[in-house]
Amino acid sequence: MMQKYEWFWKGFLNSYTQIFFSDNKGFAAILIPVTFLDFFAGLFGLLSVLFTNVAARLIGFDPLKIRQGYYGFNSLLVGLGLGIYYEPGIVLLILLAIAAIFTLFISVTLEGVIGKYYLPHLSLPFVFALWLLMLSSREFYALSLNERGIYTLNDLYIIGGHSLVALYEWWNQLDIPSVFRTYFLSLGAILFQFSVLSGMLVALGLLIYSRIAFTLSFLGFFAAWCFYNIIGADLTEVGYSYVGFNYILTAIAIGGFFIIPNQYSYFWVLLVVPMVAIVSISLGSVLYVFQLPVYALPFNMVVLVFLYVLKFRISNRSGLQTLFVQRNSPERNLYSWLNYRERFAGRTRTPVRLPFFGEWIVTQGHGGPYTHKNDWQYAWDFEMVDEDGKTYRNKGDYPEDYFCFKKPVTAPADGIVEEVIDDIEDNVIGNRNLEQNWGNTVIIKHSDDFYSKMSHLKKHSIKVSREDRVRQGDQIGFCGNSGNSPYPHLHFQLQSTPYVGSKTRSHPINNYYCSRDGKKKLMETGIPEKDDLVSNIQTNPSLKKAFQLVPGRIMEFEVEGSAGGQVRWEVKVDNHLNRYVECEETGSRAYFEPGSAMVHFVHFEGDRTSLLYYYYLSAYKISFGFESGLQLTDRFPLNLVFNPNKMFLQDLAAPFYRYLDASYVIRYPEHNSHIPPVEMELTGEVRKKIWNRLSGQSHFYFKLDDKGLREFHFKGENVQLKAKCVQ
């Protein structure tokens, strides 16, 4: 039942927190009472949210956006404004319903107009809607302006008696420096509550929601305060005309919400806030003629212009990194982005695999000593070797003596065959064909500016024709000895143009094993070097059955321990094609990125005492290929591992320095046979460090057989559980 009406109650709460770019329920629990410091303002704000969200649902707008408060927060501000400016009554209630739906329409329209540039509409709908209402209401003779006078004290008395009134007056009469008083007044003004108490409560909520947002609110406001002092402008305008919150919201928006928070974003806050001040002062002069407040227009204008300008960058010398996934918190955005950059920095638009089966050696790499020079330096030559490191049997006098000769060559990625040359004779060992340098060749187009080329193939061995569509791993021919090739080998390069002889381009290889200096390692992305022994990951059936997460898959467990009982998971895909495992009992979600050879978990939402959370920690990075004694390592986003209480100071310092660390390791068993095992146990740990000293460690292991995952065990701080897979 709760999930059925999730759009309603989550949409209601998030409509309040979305004003500060948040979805924190604790923040909502503070903001809602703050709006009721003026009872009728709070009431009409609440009703406006309900009118808007119900209308959005009835019309058929995206339920996800309703839940996020994306439509409701502008209507909330309009409702608060109407409740402050006008006397309550049936006329205002009718006007409120019309205004709420009208604000919704403006929001959706702006979403279509500026949303196509991937820009948010921010609080522009609120500004436009309330302006229009204020201008038109001058002709509404049945609508009276607010003359409640000391309405705040009266309302507080009704709610809490003398004690609440005394508390309210005590807060407002605190002897605090003018600059801090104005800061709190500006925070309260965001919700049309003009009191130090309301500002302090909002500041408390902001601190609970985000330490980064809290520090940015100070930075933005005091940057504006200093600028006003420098230019000699009237400081009272910052607090007494609802202008000060523009600097606070601007700092949060560009310092940590739409931009990854770091030292550069903080620096740009100091540069941009004076622009907001100039816009505020100039707009105030213009709008004074129409007796209209500037509200949040300066914040909207400058932030939208700033975000739009960043889209035209051709390099990132500014140090500003825009978001790829919005986590609705500066901290979550930062930790998620840092983790993603560390894990997947080498990823490319087109993942490329080695173009062969089995293990080969790199006999010439990038910038090699023979032919990989200048424009053709980013290429590889591959051969096969035996246990003694020899590339041939007998004396190596014939092409057939070479282990790689007549071995299959495969497509490194999906694409369309662009060029085929298949009629050049294979050379006698030691001879070269310099007139037809590349020999028999296949070029595959993977995108408009990305091609792969396999050369020196065997005559008449090519299995594909021009314009054939090939899949990654499809056989295209056999390794040969044609062209400028004194002995059999495979030349492999990537290029930006479709021609034989095109310049090479540097591009990593994905998901391969690399033996270097006697150590074998799984490389998710890398550039094979000379003398590296490399091979593609070959999937193990047990591992693939256990960990491959296909949409629609159901997983059920009998759990013993702290999370005892039976749990049921389902693999799903959301509207943005993000894949996740969802726990039916808790509603928790573990998001992952699938792959043909590996699976990576990337995010978790929900109950951190659930079995799914411990599975997320344990299956964080899994290879479907078995390699004896293989060990995989990785790192977690800090906020998804450490207790929030331990994150407080780290959050404050996070844009500049991280002293916490959370790492992951999983080990594959030692196995002497060349035949991969069917049954196996994977073991590993989750390690937490503070100032590089171990502060906590959890252990886990998976038990697999020919049917897939059989058991999952996790033992950590205050938790010990055992889960048996029943389906």
Protein Blocks (a to p, Z undefined) as FASTA:
>chain_A
ZZmmmmmmmmmmmmmmmmnopabfklmmmmmmmmmmpmklmmmmmmmmmmmmmmmmmnop
afklmmnommmmmmmmmmmmmmmmpccdfklmmmmmmmmmmmmmmmmmmmmmmmmnopae
kjmlmmmmmmmmmmmmmmmmkbccdfklpmmmmmmmmmnommlmmmmmmmmmpccdfklm
mmmmmmmmmnopacfklmmmmmmmmmmmomklmmmmmmmmmmmmmmmmmnopafklmmmn
ommmmmmmmmmmmmmmmpccdfklmmmmmmmmmmmmmmmmmmmmmmmmnopafkjmmmmm
mmmmmmmmmmmpcbdflopacdfbdghiaklmmmmmmmmmmmmmmpcfbdcddfbehjdd
dfbdehiaklmgcjlmmccddddddfkopabehjopafklpmkgopacddfbgcddfbdc
fkbccddehiacfklmnlpaddddfbfkbccddehiaehkafbdehiacdehiafbdcdd
ehjdfbgcddddddfbfbehiacdddddehiaddeehiacddfbdcddehiacddddddf
klmmmmmccehiacddddedjkgcjddddddddfkopacdddfklopacdddddfkbccd
fbdcdjfkbfklmmmmmmmpccfbdcehiacdddddfklmbcfklmmmmmmmmmmoccbd
cdddddddddfbfbdcfbdcddddddddeehiafbdcdddddddfkopfbdcdddehiac
ddddfZZ
